[in-house]
């Protein structure tokens, strides 16, 4: 199981549009069989910064996500709302170490 | 509902001890009534860096966590394993926006 944290800086006038596009991606991503979480969170002291907390049960599941129609649609739409390129940080999971707790 | 992301840089020779102490904190924190998640994750390209992904159903629940015996024990133990002071980032939750999905 792995986590990708994706940090995204959105142009202030595009925050609403970004949330709309990302919400749609969330709703489809959580239906993927290998997806464990796809949380969309907004930084409290700077609402132009978001983080996607994406957990998958394998590297393959994470890679598969990037081939889905909803991801590709999100990418092509949401990149236009970003103030700079997003960046991701890959994590291994210590806890919960049981898949059923995800 | 809120998320606190806590970024922690651990001294290389203390990584095992840090994991042990933080696992104990995880196991107790997830029993708190206002806790939604307490994920412990380790950066894939630098195993000395960890993130705690802590979700609570309210600010009060997040504050209450810091009064618990398991938090105080973790703090007093784990701070000795850190290479520099930890830092936290507070987030508001966009999705999942239904508590039952946490």
N, CA and C atoms of all chains as a GROMACS GRO file, in nm:
protein
  612
    1UNK      N    1   0.085  -0.119   0.000
    1UNK     CA    2   0.000   0.000   0.000
    1UNK      C    3   0.089   0.125   0.000
    2UNK      N    4   0.047   0.223  -0.075
    2UNK     CA    5   0.127   0.346  -0.087
    2UNK      C    6   0.035   0.468  -0.080
    3UNK      N    7   0.097   0.580  -0.050
    3UNK     CA    8   0.027   0.709  -0.052
    3UNK      C    9   0.103   0.804  -0.143
    4UNK      N   10   0.031   0.876  -0.225
    4UNK     CA   11   0.085   0.989  -0.298
    4UNK      C   12   0.020   1.116  -0.242
    5UNK      N   13   0.103   1.208  -0.196
    5UNK     CA   14   0.052   1.340  -0.156
    5UNK      C   15   0.085   1.436  -0.269
    6UNK      N   16  -0.017   1.497  -0.325
    6UNK     CA   17   0.003   1.588  -0.438
    6UNK      C   18  -0.032   1.730  -0.390
    7UNK      N   19   0.067   1.818  -0.400
    7UNK     CA   20   0.052   1.956  -0.353
    7UNK      C   21   0.026   2.045  -0.474
    8UNK      N   22  -0.081   2.124  -0.464
    8UNK     CA   23  -0.129   2.200  -0.580
    8UNK      C   24  -0.157   2.345  -0.541
    9UNK      N   25  -0.094   2.436  -0.613
    9UNK     CA   26  -0.114   2.580  -0.592
    9UNK      C   27  -0.206   2.630  -0.704
   10UNK      N   28  -0.322   2.680  -0.664
   10UNK     CA   29  -0.425   2.718  -0.761
   10UNK      C   30  -0.432   2.870  -0.772
   11UNK      N   31  -0.454   2.918  -0.893
   11UNK     CA   32  -0.476   3.062  -0.910
   11UNK      C   33  -0.600   3.104  -0.831
   12UNK      N   34  -0.591   3.217  -0.759
   12UNK     CA   35  -0.703   3.256  -0.671
   12UNK      C   36  -0.838   3.262  -0.742
   13UNK      N   37  -0.839   3.307  -0.866
   13UNK     CA   38  -0.968   3.319  -0.936
   13UNK      C   39  -1.017   3.186  -0.992
   14UNK      N   40  -0.941   3.080  -0.972
   14UNK     CA   41  -0.979   2.949  -1.024
   14UNK      C   42  -1.008   2.847  -0.914
   15UNK      N   43  -1.010   2.893  -0.789
   15UNK     CA   44  -1.027   2.798  -0.679
   15UNK      C   45  -1.160   2.724  -0.690
   16UNK      N   46  -1.267   2.795  -0.719
   16UNK     CA   47  -1.397   2.730  -0.732
   16UNK      C   48  -1.400   2.628  -0.845
   17UNK      N   49  -1.341   2.665  -0.957
   17UNK     CA   50  -1.337   2.573  -1.071
   17UNK      C   51  -1.251   2.452  -1.040
   18UNK      N   52  -1.140   2.476  -0.970
   18UNK     CA   53  -1.054   2.364  -0.933
   18UNK      C   54  -1.126   2.267  -0.841
   19UNK      N   55  -1.197   2.321  -0.743
   19UNK     CA   56  -1.270   2.234  -0.650
   19UNK      C   57  -1.374   2.151  -0.727
   20UNK      N   58  -1.444   2.214  -0.818
   20UNK     CA   59  -1.546   2.142  -0.895
   20UNK      C   60  -1.484   2.026  -0.975
   21UNK      N   61  -1.374   2.055  -1.044
   21UNK     CA   62  -1.309   1.951  -1.125
   21UNK      C   63  -1.251   1.840  -1.037
   22UNK      N   64  -1.198   1.878  -0.923
   22UNK     CA   65  -1.132   1.780  -0.837
   22UNK      C   66  -1.232   1.695  -0.762
   23UNK      N   67  -1.345   1.756  -0.728
   23UNK     CA   68  -1.454   1.679  -0.667
   23UNK      C   69  -1.501   1.569  -0.763
   24UNK      N   70  -1.514   1.601  -0.890
   24UNK     CA   71  -1.557   1.501  -0.989
   24UNK      C   72  -1.454   1.388  -0.997
   25UNK      N   73  -1.328   1.423  -0.994
   25UNK     CA   74  -1.220   1.322  -0.998
   25UNK      C   75  -1.225   1.235  -0.872
   26UNK      N   76  -1.245   1.298  -0.758
   26UNK     CA   77  -1.259   1.222  -0.632
   26UNK      C   78  -1.369   1.117  -0.642
   27UNK      N   79  -1.488   1.161  -0.690
   27UNK     CA   80  -1.604   1.072  -0.690
   27UNK      C   81  -1.582   0.948  -0.776
   28UNK      N   82  -1.506   0.962  -0.884
   28UNK     CA   83  -1.478   0.847  -0.970
   28UNK      C   84  -1.358   0.767  -0.919
   29UNK      N   85  -1.258   0.835  -0.868
   29UNK     CA   86  -1.136   0.765  -0.825
   29UNK      C   87  -1.165   0.668  -0.711
   30UNK      N   88  -1.251   0.708  -0.619
   30UNK     CA   89  -1.276   0.618  -0.504
   30UNK      C   90  -1.350   0.491  -0.547
   31UNK      N   91  -1.401   0.488  -0.670
   31UNK     CA   92  -1.463   0.365  -0.720
   31UNK      C   93  -1.361   0.269  -0.781
   32UNK      N   94  -1.238   0.315  -0.804
   32UNK     CA   95  -1.136   0.225  -0.862
   32UNK      C   96  -1.107   0.112  -0.763
   33UNK      N   97  -1.096  -0.011  -0.812
   33UNK     CA   98  -1.080  -0.124  -0.718
   33UNK      C   99  -0.954  -0.115  -0.631
   34UNK      N  100  -0.848  -0.055  -0.683
   34UNK     CA  101  -0.724  -0.047  -0.606
   34UNK      C  102  -0.707   0.081  -0.528
   35UNK      N  103  -0.808   0.167  -0.531
   35UNK     CA  104  -0.797   0.293  -0.457
   35UNK      C  105  -0.844   0.274  -0.313
   36UNK      N  106  -0.768   0.331  -0.220
   36UNK     CA  107  -0.803   0.324  -0.079
   36UNK      C  108  -0.858   0.456  -0.027
   37UNK      N  109  -0.804   0.566  -0.074
   37UNK     CA  110  -0.854   0.699  -0.039
   37UNK      C  111  -0.818   0.796  -0.150
   38UNK      N  112  -0.897   0.903  -0.158
   38UNK     CA  113  -0.864   1.015  -0.246
   38UNK      C  114  -0.923   1.138  -0.178
   39UNK      N  115  -0.853   1.185  -0.075
   39UNK     CA  116  -0.903   1.299   0.002
   39UNK      C  117  -0.858   1.428  -0.066
   40UNK      N  118  -0.948   1.522  -0.069
   40UNK     CA  119  -0.919   1.655  -0.124
   40UNK      C  120  -0.926   1.754  -0.009
   41UNK      N  121  -0.813   1.816   0.025
   41UNK     CA  122  -0.809   1.906   0.140
   41UNK      C  123  -0.747   2.039   0.099
   42UNK      N  124  -0.790   2.145   0.170
   42UNK     CA  125  -0.755   2.283   0.135
   42UNK      C  126  -0.684   2.347   0.254
   43UNK      N  127  -0.569   2.405   0.229
   43UNK     CA  128  -0.488   2.458   0.339
   43UNK      C  129  -0.564   2.568   0.412
   44UNK      N  130  -0.570   2.559   0.545
   44UNK     CA  131  -0.655   2.651   0.622
   44UNK      C  132  -0.606   2.795   0.615
   45UNK      N  133  -0.475   2.815   0.615
   45UNK     CA  134  -0.424   2.953   0.618
   45UNK      C  135  -0.389   3.006   0.479
   46UNK      N  136  -0.415   2.927   0.375
   46UNK     CA  137  -0.394   2.975   0.238
   46UNK      C  138  -0.482   2.891   0.145
   47UNK      N  139  -0.605   2.937   0.121
   47UNK     CA  140  -0.702   2.855   0.046
   47UNK      C  141  -0.668   2.834  -0.101
   48UNK      N  142  -0.555   2.889  -0.145
   48UNK     CA  143  -0.510   2.862  -0.283
   48UNK      C  144  -0.426   2.736  -0.292
   49UNK      N  145  -0.394   2.678  -0.177
   49UNK     CA  146  -0.314   2.556  -0.174
   49UNK      C  147  -0.401   2.436  -0.136
   50UNK      N  148  -0.387   2.331  -0.213
   50UNK     CA  149  -0.462   2.208  -0.190
   50UNK      C  150  -0.365   2.091  -0.179
   51UNK      N  151  -0.415   1.986  -0.118
   51UNK     CA  152  -0.340   1.860  -0.119
   51UNK      C  153  -0.438   1.748  -0.153
   52UNK      N  154  -0.393   1.660  -0.241
   52UNK     CA  155  -0.466   1.536  -0.267
   52UNK      C  156  -0.393   1.425  -0.193
   53UNK      N  157  -0.467   1.356  -0.109
   53UNK     CA  158  -0.409   1.245  -0.031
   53UNK      C  159  -0.462   1.118  -0.093
   54UNK      N  160  -0.379   1.057  -0.178
   54UNK     CA  161  -0.422   0.945  -0.260
   54UNK      C  162  -0.355   0.817  -0.212
   55UNK      N  163  -0.435   0.722  -0.167
   55UNK     CA  164  -0.382   0.594  -0.121
   55UNK      C  165  -0.430   0.483  -0.214
   56UNK      N  166  -0.336   0.394  -0.247
   56UNK     CA  167  -0.366   0.282  -0.338
   56UNK      C  168  -0.310   0.154  -0.277
   57UNK      N  169  -0.368   0.044  -0.317
   57UNK     CA  170  -0.320  -0.081  -0.257
   57UNK      C  171  -0.194  -0.136  -0.324
   58UNK      N  172  -0.149  -0.072  -0.432
   58UNK     CA  173  -0.026  -0.116  -0.498
   58UNK      C  174   0.024  -0.006  -0.591
   59UNK      N  175   0.149  -0.023  -0.634
   59UNK     CA  176   0.205   0.066  -0.736
   59UNK      C  177   0.126   0.054  -0.865
   60UNK      N  178   0.083  -0.067  -0.894
   60UNK     CA  179   0.007  -0.089  -1.018
   60UNK      C  180  -0.125  -0.012  -1.014
   61UNK      N  181  -0.191  -0.016  -0.899
   61UNK     CA  182  -0.319   0.056  -0.887
   61UNK      C  183  -0.297   0.206  -0.902
   62UNK      N  184  -0.186   0.256  -0.846
   62UNK     CA  185  -0.156   0.400  -0.860
   62UNK      C  186  -0.130   0.435  -1.006
   63UNK      N  187  -0.058   0.346  -1.075
   63UNK     CA  188  -0.029   0.371  -1.216
   63UNK      C  189  -0.157   0.361  -1.300
   64UNK      N  190  -0.241   0.265  -1.267
   64UNK     CA  191  -0.366   0.248  -1.342
   64UNK      C  192  -0.454   0.373  -1.333
   65UNK      N  193  -0.452   0.436  -1.215
   65UNK     CA  194  -0.533   0.557  -1.197
   65UNK      C  195  -0.504   0.659  -1.306
   66UNK      N  196  -0.375   0.668  -1.343
   66UNK     CA  197  -0.336   0.772  -1.440
   66UNK      C  198  -0.374   0.737  -1.584
   67UNK      N  199  -0.437   0.622  -1.602
   67UNK     CA  200  -0.487   0.586  -1.736
   67UNK      C  201  -0.638   0.602  -1.747
   68UNK      N  202  -0.703   0.637  -1.637
   68UNK     CA  203  -0.850   0.644  -1.638
   68UNK      C  204  -0.898   0.771  -1.707
   69UNK      N  205  -1.017   0.764  -1.759
   69UNK     CA  206  -1.077   0.880  -1.822
   69UNK      C  207  -1.096   0.996  -1.725
   70UNK      N  208  -1.137   0.965  -1.601
   70UNK     CA  209  -1.161   1.076  -1.506
   70UNK      C  210  -1.031   1.145  -1.467
   71UNK      N  211  -0.921   1.066  -1.456
   71UNK     CA  212  -0.793   1.132  -1.426
   71UNK      C  213  -0.750   1.221  -1.543
   72UNK      N  214  -0.758   1.167  -1.664
   72UNK     CA  215  -0.710   1.243  -1.780
   72UNK      C  216  -0.793   1.369  -1.800
   73UNK      N  217  -0.923   1.357  -1.774
   73UNK     CA  218  -1.009   1.476  -1.785
   73UNK      C  219  -0.970   1.578  -1.679
   74UNK      N  220  -0.950   1.530  -1.555
   74UNK     CA  221  -0.908   1.621  -1.447
   74UNK      C  222  -0.777   1.689  -1.482
   75UNK      N  223  -0.680   1.610  -1.528
   75UNK     CA  224  -0.548   1.665  -1.560
   75UNK      C  225  -0.560   1.775  -1.664
   76UNK      N  226  -0.632   1.746  -1.771
   76UNK     CA  227  -0.640   1.843  -1.880
   76UNK      C  228  -0.715   1.969  -1.839
   77UNK      N  229  -0.809   1.953  -1.746
   77UNK     CA  230  -0.885   2.070  -1.700
   77UNK      C  231  -0.810   2.143  -1.590
   78UNK      N  232  -0.769   2.069  -1.487
   78UNK     CA  233  -0.718   2.133  -1.365
   78UNK      C  234  -0.580   2.195  -1.385
   79UNK      N  235  -0.501   2.142  -1.476
   79UNK     CA  236  -0.369   2.204  -1.497
   79UNK      C  237  -0.383   2.351  -1.538
   80UNK      N  238  -0.492   2.384  -1.604
   80UNK     CA  239  -0.515   2.523  -1.644
   80UNK      C  240  -0.550   2.615  -1.528
   81UNK      N  241  -0.581   2.556  -1.413
   81UNK     CA  242  -0.616   2.636  -1.296
   81UNK      C  243  -0.498   2.656  -1.201
   82UNK      N  244  -0.386   2.590  -1.230
   82UNK     CA  245  -0.274   2.590  -1.136
   82UNK      C  246  -0.181   2.710  -1.157
   83UNK      N  247  -0.130   2.762  -1.046
   83UNK     CA  248  -0.039   2.877  -1.050
   83UNK      C  249   0.104   2.833  -1.081
   84UNK      N  250   0.133   2.706  -1.062
   84UNK     CA  251   0.265   2.650  -1.088
   84UNK      C  252   0.247   2.499  -1.099
   85UNK      N  253   0.347   2.429  -1.151
   85UNK     CA  254   0.330   2.282  -1.162
   85UNK      C  255   0.310   2.219  -1.024
   86UNK      N  256   0.220   2.124  -1.018
   86UNK     CA  257   0.198   2.051  -0.892
   86UNK      C  258   0.318   1.961  -0.865
   87UNK      N  259   0.331   1.920  -0.738
   87UNK     CA  260   0.436   1.822  -0.711
   87UNK      C  261   0.384   1.716  -0.614
   88UNK      N  262   0.433   1.595  -0.635
   88UNK     CA  263   0.388   1.482  -0.556
   88UNK      C  264   0.500   1.426  -0.470
   89UNK      N  265   0.462   1.371  -0.356
   89UNK     CA  266   0.557   1.303  -0.267
   89UNK      C  267   0.501   1.164  -0.239
   90UNK      N  268   0.583   1.065  -0.264
   90UNK     CA  269   0.542   0.926  -0.245
   90UNK      C  270   0.579   0.879  -0.104
   91UNK      N  271   0.485   0.812  -0.040
   91UNK     CA  272   0.508   0.759   0.095
   91UNK      C  273   0.477   0.609   0.099
   92UNK      N  274   0.550   0.540   0.183
   92UNK     CA  275   0.512   0.406   0.221
   92UNK      C  276   0.431   0.413   0.350
   93UNK      N  277   0.346   0.314   0.371
   93UNK     CA  278   0.253   0.318   0.483
   93UNK      C  279   0.306   0.237   0.600
   94UNK      N  280   0.309   0.302   0.716
   94UNK     CA  281   0.345   0.232   0.840
   94UNK      C  282   0.217   0.186   0.912
   95UNK      N  283   0.124   0.278   0.931
   95UNK     CA  284  -0.005   0.248   0.993
   95UNK      C  285  -0.115   0.330   0.926
   96UNK      N  286  -0.236   0.276   0.911
   96UNK     CA  287  -0.274   0.140   0.945
   96UNK      C  288  -0.208   0.040   0.848
   97UNK      N  289  -0.158  -0.069   0.904
   97UNK     CA  290  -0.088  -0.166   0.819
   97UNK      C  291  -0.178  -0.281   0.772
   98UNK      N  292  -0.306  -0.269   0.804
   98UNK     CA  293  -0.404  -0.369   0.761
   98UNK      C  294  -0.496  -0.304   0.657
   99UNK      N  295  -0.504  -0.364   0.540
   99UNK     CA  296  -0.584  -0.303   0.433
   99UNK      C  297  -0.728  -0.276   0.474
  100UNK      N  298  -0.783  -0.360   0.562
  100UNK     CA  299  -0.923  -0.345   0.601
  100UNK      C  300  -0.947  -0.215   0.677
  101UNK      N  301  -0.840  -0.154   0.729
  101UNK     CA  302  -0.856  -0.029   0.803
  101UNK      C  303  -0.846   0.093   0.711
  102UNK      N  304  -0.832   0.069   0.583
  102UNK     CA  305  -0.829   0.179   0.486
  102UNK      C  306  -0.964   0.194   0.420
  103UNK      N  307  -1.492   1.908   1.005
  103UNK     CA  308  -1.385   1.809   0.999
  103UNK      C  309  -1.258   1.877   0.950
  104UNK      N  310  -1.148   1.841   1.010
  104UNK     CA  311  -1.020   1.902   0.976
  104UNK      C  312  -0.912   1.795   0.965
  105UNK      N  313  -0.804   1.832   0.898
  105UNK     CA  314  -0.686   1.746   0.889
  105UNK      C  315  -0.565   1.826   0.937
  106UNK      N  316  -0.483   1.764   1.017
  106UNK     CA  317  -0.350   1.816   1.047
  106UNK      C  318  -0.248   1.724   0.984
  107UNK      N  319  -0.162   1.780   0.900
  107UNK     CA  320  -0.049   1.705   0.846
  107UNK      C  321   0.074   1.747   0.924
  108UNK      N  322   0.138   1.651   0.988
  108UNK     CA  323   0.255   1.682   1.071
  108UNK      C  324   0.377   1.618   1.005
  109UNK      N  325   0.473   1.702   0.971
  109UNK     CA  326   0.594   1.659   0.901
  109UNK      C  327   0.708   1.646   1.002
  110UNK      N  328   0.772   1.530   1.001
  110UNK     CA  329   0.868   1.499   1.106
  110UNK      C  330   0.996   1.443   1.045
  111UNK      N  331   1.108   1.507   1.078
  111UNK     CA  332   1.240   1.463   1.033
  111UNK      C  333   1.308   1.391   1.150
  112UNK      N  334   1.337   1.264   1.132
  112UNK     CA  335   1.388   1.179   1.240
  112UNK      C  336   1.537   1.153   1.218
  113UNK      N  337   1.609   1.151   1.328
  113UNK     CA  338   1.751   1.114   1.316
  113UNK      C  339   1.762   0.970   1.263
  114UNK      N  340   1.855   0.948   1.169
  114UNK     CA  341   1.862   0.816   1.104
  114UNK      C  342   1.873   0.699   1.202
  115UNK      N  343   1.946   0.718   1.310
  115UNK     CA  344   1.963   0.607   1.405
  115UNK      C  345   1.844   0.591   1.498
  116UNK      N  346   1.744   0.675   1.484
  116UNK     CA  347   1.625   0.668   1.570
  116UNK      C  348   1.498   0.632   1.494
  117UNK      N  349   1.512   0.596   1.368
  117UNK     CA  350   1.393   0.568   1.288
  117UNK      C  351   1.312   0.452   1.347
  118UNK      N  352   1.378   0.347   1.385
  118UNK     CA  353   1.307   0.231   1.443
  118UNK      C  354   1.236   0.268   1.572
  119UNK      N  355   1.303   0.343   1.657
  119UNK     CA  356   1.242   0.386   1.784
  119UNK      C  357   1.125   0.480   1.759
  120UNK      N  358   1.141   0.566   1.661
  120UNK     CA  359   1.032   0.659   1.628
  120UNK      C  360   0.910   0.582   1.579
  121UNK      N  361   0.932   0.485   1.493
  121UNK     CA  362   0.819   0.406   1.442
  121UNK      C  363   0.748   0.334   1.557
  122UNK      N  364   0.824   0.277   1.646
  122UNK     CA  365   0.765   0.206   1.759
  122UNK      C  366   0.677   0.299   1.844
  123UNK      N  367   0.731   0.416   1.877
  123UNK     CA  368   0.656   0.511   1.961
  123UNK      C  369   0.533   0.564   1.888
  124UNK      N  370   0.546   0.584   1.758
  124UNK     CA  371   0.438   0.645   1.683
  124UNK      C  372   0.328   0.543   1.654
  125UNK      N  373   0.368   0.419   1.638
  125UNK     CA  374   0.269   0.311   1.622
  125UNK      C  375   0.181   0.301   1.748
  126UNK      N  376   0.244   0.310   1.864
  126UNK     CA  377   0.168   0.305   1.990
  126UNK      C  378   0.069   0.421   1.996
  127UNK      N  379   0.113   0.539   1.956
  127UNK     CA  380   0.025   0.656   1.955
  127UNK      C  381  -0.090   0.637   1.856
  128UNK      N  382  -0.058   0.584   1.739
  128UNK     CA  383  -0.162   0.554   1.640
  128UNK      C  384  -0.271   0.465   1.698
  129UNK      N  385  -0.227   0.356   1.762
  129UNK     CA  386  -0.324   0.256   1.808
  129UNK      C  387  -0.421   0.314   1.911
  130UNK      N  388  -0.374   0.408   1.993
  130UNK     CA  389  -0.462   0.471   2.092
  130UNK      C  390  -0.542   0.587   2.032
  131UNK      N  391  -0.479   0.663   1.945
  131UNK     CA  392  -0.548   0.781   1.890
  131UNK      C  393  -0.671   0.743   1.810
  132UNK      N  394  -0.662   0.635   1.735
  132UNK     CA  395  -0.779   0.597   1.653
  132UNK      C  396  -0.898   0.553   1.738
  133UNK      N  397  -0.874   0.532   1.866
  133UNK     CA  398  -0.987   0.500   1.956
  133UNK      C  399  -1.056   0.625   2.009
  134UNK      N  400  -0.996   0.742   1.992
  134UNK     CA  401  -1.059   0.865   2.041
  134UNK      C  402  -1.190   0.888   1.965
  135UNK      N  403  -1.296   0.926   2.034
  135UNK     CA  404  -1.426   0.937   1.966
  135UNK      C  405  -1.427   1.039   1.853
  136UNK      N  406  -1.348   1.145   1.862
  136UNK     CA  407  -1.348   1.248   1.757
  136UNK      C  408  -1.242   1.230   1.652
  137UNK      N  409  -1.167   1.119   1.661
  137UNK     CA  410  -1.062   1.095   1.561
  137UNK      C  411  -1.121   1.023   1.440
  138UNK      N  412  -1.080   1.068   1.323
  138UNK     CA  413  -1.125   1.004   1.199
  138UNK      C  414  -1.014   0.922   1.134
  139UNK      N  415  -0.891   0.970   1.144
  139UNK     CA  416  -0.776   0.893   1.092
  139UNK      C  417  -0.652   0.938   1.168
  140UNK      N  418  -0.554   0.849   1.172
  140UNK     CA  419  -0.421   0.884   1.223
  140UNK      C  420  -0.323   0.796   1.147
  141UNK      N  421  -0.297   0.834   1.022
  141UNK     CA  422  -0.210   0.754   0.936
  141UNK      C  423  -0.064   0.793   0.962
  142UNK      N  424   0.020   0.694   0.965
  142UNK     CA  425   0.164   0.715   0.982
  142UNK      C  426   0.231   0.669   0.854
  143UNK      N  427   0.293   0.763   0.782
  143UNK     CA  428   0.352   0.729   0.653
  143UNK      C  429   0.496   0.779   0.647
  144UNK      N  430   0.576   0.707   0.568
  144UNK     CA  431   0.722   0.728   0.563
  144UNK      C  432   0.760   0.763   0.419
  145UNK      N  433   0.833   0.870   0.403
  145UNK     CA  434   0.865   0.917   0.268
  145UNK      C  435   0.948   0.813   0.194
  146UNK      N  436   0.906   0.781   0.071
  146UNK     CA  437   0.969   0.669  -0.001
  146UNK      C  438   1.114   0.698  -0.038
  147UNK      N  439   1.145   0.821  -0.072
  147UNK     CA  440   1.282   0.852  -0.116
  147UNK      C  441   1.370   0.908  -0.006
  148UNK      N  442   1.317   0.915   0.116
  148UNK     CA  443   1.397   0.958   0.232
  148UNK      C  444   1.331   0.905   0.358
  149UNK      N  445   1.370   0.784   0.401
  149UNK     CA  446   1.300   0.719   0.512
  149UNK      C  447   1.319   0.786   0.647
  150UNK      N  448   1.393   0.897   0.651
  150UNK     CA  449   1.404   0.973   0.775
  150UNK      C  450   1.290   1.075   0.791
  151UNK      N  451   1.212   1.088   0.687
  151UNK     CA  452   1.099   1.182   0.692
  151UNK      C  453   0.967   1.106   0.701
  152UNK      N  454   0.885   1.152   0.794
  152UNK     CA  455   0.753   1.092   0.817
  152UNK      C  456   0.646   1.200   0.808
  153UNK      N  457   0.524   1.153   0.784
  153UNK     CA  458   0.410   1.243   0.795
  153UNK      C  459   0.302   1.173   0.874
  154UNK      N  460   0.243   1.246   0.966
  154UNK     CA  461   0.122   1.199   1.034
  154UNK      C  462   0.004   1.269   0.971
  155UNK      N  463  -0.090   1.191   0.924
  155UNK     CA  464  -0.210   1.244   0.860
  155UNK      C  465  -0.323   1.225   0.960
  156UNK      N  466  -0.355   1.332   1.033
  156UNK     CA  467  -0.447   1.324   1.145
  156UNK      C  468  -0.577   1.396   1.110
  157UNK      N  469  -0.686   1.323   1.107
  157UNK     CA  470  -0.816   1.383   1.079
  157UNK      C  471  -0.905   1.371   1.203
  158UNK      N  472  -0.975   1.481   1.231
  158UNK     CA  473  -1.065   1.488   1.347
  158UNK      C  474  -1.198   1.546   1.302
  159UNK      N  475  -1.300   1.516   1.379
  159UNK     CA  476  -1.432   1.567   1.337
  159UNK      C  477  -1.456   1.710   1.380
  160UNK      N  478  -1.365   1.768   1.459
  160UNK     CA  479  -1.382   1.908   1.501
  160UNK      C  480  -1.249   1.961   1.553
  161UNK      N  481  -1.243   2.093   1.567
  161UNK     CA  482  -1.126   2.156   1.630
  161UNK      C  483  -1.114   2.108   1.775
  162UNK      N  484  -1.229   2.090   1.839
  162UNK     CA  485  -1.227   2.047   1.980
  162UNK      C  486  -1.165   1.908   1.991
  163UNK      N  487  -1.202   1.820   1.900
  163UNK     CA  488  -1.147   1.684   1.904
  163UNK      C  489  -0.996   1.688   1.881
  164UNK      N  490  -0.951   1.775   1.790
  164UNK     CA  491  -0.807   1.786   1.765
  164UNK      C  492  -0.735   1.838   1.889
  165UNK      N  493  -0.798   1.934   1.956
  165UNK     CA  494  -0.737   1.990   2.078
  165UNK      C  495  -0.738   1.886   2.190
  166UNK      N  496  -0.846   1.811   2.201
  166UNK     CA  497  -0.855   1.709   2.306
  166UNK      C  498  -0.745   1.604   2.291
  167UNK      N  499  -0.712   1.572   2.166
  167UNK     CA  500  -0.606   1.473   2.142
  167UNK      C  501  -0.478   1.511   2.216
  168UNK      N  502  -0.449   1.641   2.218
  168UNK     CA  503  -0.323   1.686   2.278
  168UNK      C  504  -0.324   1.684   2.431
  169UNK      N  505  -0.437   1.644   2.489
  169UNK     CA  506  -0.443   1.630   2.635
  169UNK      C  507  -0.438   1.484   2.678
  170UNK      N  508  -0.435   1.392   2.582
  170UNK     CA  509  -0.442   1.250   2.617
  170UNK      C  510  -0.306   1.199   2.666
  171UNK      N  511  -0.312   1.096   2.746
  171UNK     CA  512  -0.189   1.035   2.795
  171UNK      C  513  -0.102   0.980   2.684
  172UNK      N  514  -0.165   0.919   2.584
  172UNK     CA  515  -0.084   0.860   2.475
  172UNK      C  516  -0.016   0.967   2.392
  173UNK      N  517  -0.084   1.081   2.371
  173UNK     CA  518  -0.017   1.190   2.298
  173UNK      C  519   0.100   1.244   2.379
  174UNK      N  520   0.077   1.269   2.506
  174UNK     CA  521   0.182   1.330   2.589
  174UNK      C  522   0.302   1.236   2.600
  175UNK      N  523   0.273   1.106   2.610
  175UNK     CA  524   0.383   1.009   2.616
  175UNK      C  525   0.460   1.010   2.483
  176UNK      N  526   0.386   1.010   2.372
  176UNK     CA  527   0.451   1.014   2.240
  176UNK      C  528   0.536   1.139   2.228
  177UNK      N  529   0.478   1.254   2.263
  177UNK     CA  530   0.550   1.380   2.249
  177UNK      C  531   0.682   1.376   2.328
  178UNK      N  532   0.673   1.334   2.452
  178UNK     CA  533   0.793   1.336   2.537
  178UNK      C  534   0.897   1.236   2.489
  179UNK      N  535   0.852   1.128   2.427
  179UNK     CA  536   0.947   1.028   2.376
  179UNK      C  537   0.998   1.066   2.238
  180UNK      N  538   0.906   1.094   2.148
  180UNK     CA  539   0.943   1.107   2.007
  180UNK      C  540   1.020   1.235   1.978
  181UNK      N  541   0.997   1.339   2.057
  181UNK     CA  542   1.073   1.463   2.032
  181UNK      C  543   1.223   1.438   2.042
  182UNK      N  544   1.261   1.342   2.124
  182UNK     CA  545   1.403   1.309   2.137
  182UNK      C  546   1.461   1.238   2.016
  183UNK      N  547   1.374   1.192   1.927
  183UNK     CA  548   1.419   1.120   1.807
  183UNK      C  549   1.426   1.212   1.684
  184UNK      N  550   1.382   1.336   1.701
  184UNK     CA  551   1.368   1.424   1.584
  184UNK      C  552   1.497   1.501   1.556
  185UNK      N  553   1.525   1.519   1.426
  185UNK     CA  554   1.644   1.592   1.384
  185UNK      C  555   1.621   1.742   1.388
  186UNK      N  556   1.497   1.784   1.390
  186UNK     CA  557   1.462   1.926   1.395
  186UNK      C  558   1.317   1.932   1.442
  187UNK      N  559   1.269   2.050   1.484
  187UNK     CA  560   1.129   2.056   1.530
  187UNK      C  561   1.033   2.017   1.418
  188UNK      N  562   0.931   1.943   1.452
  188UNK     CA  563   0.829   1.905   1.354
  188UNK      C  564   0.745   2.028   1.319
  189UNK      N  565   0.677   2.019   1.206
  189UNK     CA  566   0.584   2.128   1.176
  189UNK      C  567   0.454   2.071   1.120
  190UNK      N  568   0.346   2.140   1.154
  190UNK     CA  569   0.214   2.095   1.113
  190UNK      C  570   0.149   2.193   1.018
  191UNK      N  571   0.065   2.140   0.931
  191UNK     CA  572  -0.013   2.221   0.838
  191UNK      C  573  -0.159   2.181   0.855
  192UNK      N  574  -0.243   2.282   0.880
  192UNK     CA  575  -0.385   2.256   0.901
  192UNK      C  576  -0.462   2.267   0.768
  193UNK      N  577  -0.550   2.172   0.745
  193UNK     CA  578  -0.631   2.173   0.624
  193UNK      C  579  -0.780   2.163   0.658
  194UNK      N  580  -0.861   2.226   0.576
  194UNK     CA  581  -1.004   2.200   0.578
  194UNK      C  582  -1.036   2.093   0.474
  195UNK      N  583  -1.142   2.020   0.496
  195UNK     CA  584  -1.173   1.904   0.412
  195UNK      C  585  -1.276   1.942   0.305
  196UNK      N  586  -1.240   1.912   0.181
  196UNK     CA  587  -1.335   1.929   0.070
  196UNK      C  588  -1.407   1.796   0.044
  197UNK      N  589  -1.330   1.690   0.028
  197UNK     CA  590  -1.388   1.556   0.007
  197UNK      C  591  -1.302   1.454   0.080
  198UNK      N  592  -1.360   1.347   0.137
  198UNK     CA  593  -1.504   1.321   0.143
  198UNK      C  594  -1.572   1.419   0.238
  199UNK      N  595  -1.686   1.473   0.198
  199UNK     CA  596  -1.752   1.572   0.282
  199UNK      C  597  -1.859   1.511   0.372
  200UNK      N  598  -1.868   1.379   0.371
  200UNK     CA  599  -1.962   1.308   0.457
  200UNK      C  600  -1.882   1.233   0.563
  201UNK      N  601  -1.914   1.258   0.687
  201UNK     CA  602  -1.835   1.197   0.796
  201UNK      C  603  -1.831   1.045   0.786
  202UNK      N  604  -1.938   0.985   0.734
  202UNK     CA  605  -1.944   0.839   0.729
  202UNK      C  606  -1.839   0.781   0.633
  203UNK      N  607  -1.785   0.864   0.546
  203UNK     CA  608  -1.683   0.814   0.452
  203UNK      C  609  -1.543   0.826   0.509
  204UNK      N  610  -1.533   0.872   0.635
  204UNK     CA  611  -1.403   0.880   0.701
  204UNK      C  612  -1.386   0.763   0.796
   0.00000   0.00000   0.00000
